[in-house]
Amino acid sequence: MNAGDFFQRAFGKNQKITLKMQIEEEITEVFFKELATACAVNMIASTIAKCEIRTFIKNEQQKKEEYFLWNYEPNQNENSSDMIQKFITNLCYDNEALIVEVNGRLYVADYFSRRQYALYDDVFSNIVIRDMTLQKTFTSSEVIYMQLNNIDVKQRLEGSYTSYGQTIAKSIRNLIRSHGQKGILDIDAQTSAQKDFTEKLQTLMDDRFKPFFEASQAVLPLTSGYKYTDVTKDSGSAPTPADLNERINYEFELAGRAFRIPKSLILGDVSDVEKITKNFLTFAIDPICEKLGEEITRKRYGVKQFAKGNYVDVNTNCIQHIDVFEQSSNAEGLLRSGLYCIDELRTKLGDTALKTDWSQKHYITKNYTEAEQMDHLGQERSE
């Protein structure tokens, strides 16, 4: 029996060991890639799901059937937050997303086919909603369809993660190996020639060596014919947990860059939250919300209704938490300058409007006056 036959009999075929190592490496690569992407996508989707979709009739905000449809119950199985979050998630992952109306209710398509035309409406077919495939085809004027970018962000992330994900997978294996116990087991010829040698060796590995390596303190009893030598060394060149954490953070930073999320926000850095949140809203959230508001308005209202002041607006003001006590001085300045009335300020601060005559009036302090009047007063003093 040669050495190759011996190890195949004792530990199985080499192909199984190679396949297992390959699977572990692939799983590690996919895990961190998907984790970073999922965190970025979920951050954007959950943030936009908090927005209020305001409906306006004759340039005045109204809360009627259309408002209830977009902000509370788009269909019988989902609330608005769930539907919007699903829509934005599909948009980020697939670079496109679709909402269709069926029997007066709104549904996000899990799958669809799009046929594009240059001078006519695009046609959407094979639309799948959960486990049901719609037989009807829709034109672009009948659906809410959005693309995130001209360039597929998810596809570009796939390419950037391919090589870097491999380095993380290898670093994890090297880190585990560098801190693992290693040894050499010498077996004399007489012992290896016994008929039941393979079974005894497997029992030795499973019942003695495995508990020995897993225990913090242990003694390894060996019978005659076996000699174990510990060759464990502390490898200084192996990656440390800090090095590994830095490489993992870089994957999250890549996902943040792709979706315009500030580095400190995607990594969970809590310093200067207000500043980075404004940056996040300006570059990552506002462009998507504006595009969504435009798409809903042009598809569900059209140019004639828009000309009458009927449209939809996605309000992002409710994303940031507002402390009314911290904003009291700012609210006072907005009120006494006549920029907003009391009801408007209460609404912006997240409270309900009073809807009284005095709360809907605009006020201005007496020390505000026109520049021309100030010049006139100056001339009178000089005389």
Secondary structure, DSSP 8 states (H G I E B T S, - for coil): --HHHHHHHHH--HHHHHHHHHHHHHHHHHHHHHHHHHHHHHHHHHHHHTSEEEEEETTEEE-SHHHHHHHT-SBTTB-HHHHHHHHHHHHHHHSEEEEEEETTEEEE-SEEEEE--SSS--EEEEEEETTEE----EEGGGEEEEES-SS-HHHHHHHHHHHHHHHHHHHHHHHHHHTS--EEEEE-HHHHTSTTHHHHHHHHIIIIIHHHHHSSS------TTEEEEE-----TTS--HHHHHHHHHHHHHHHHHHTT--HHHHTT--TTHHHHHHHHIIIIIHHHHHHHHHHHHHHHTHHHHHHTT-EEEEE-TTSS---TTTTHHHHHHHHHTTSS-HHHHHHHTT------TGGGS----TT---HHHHHHHHHHHH-
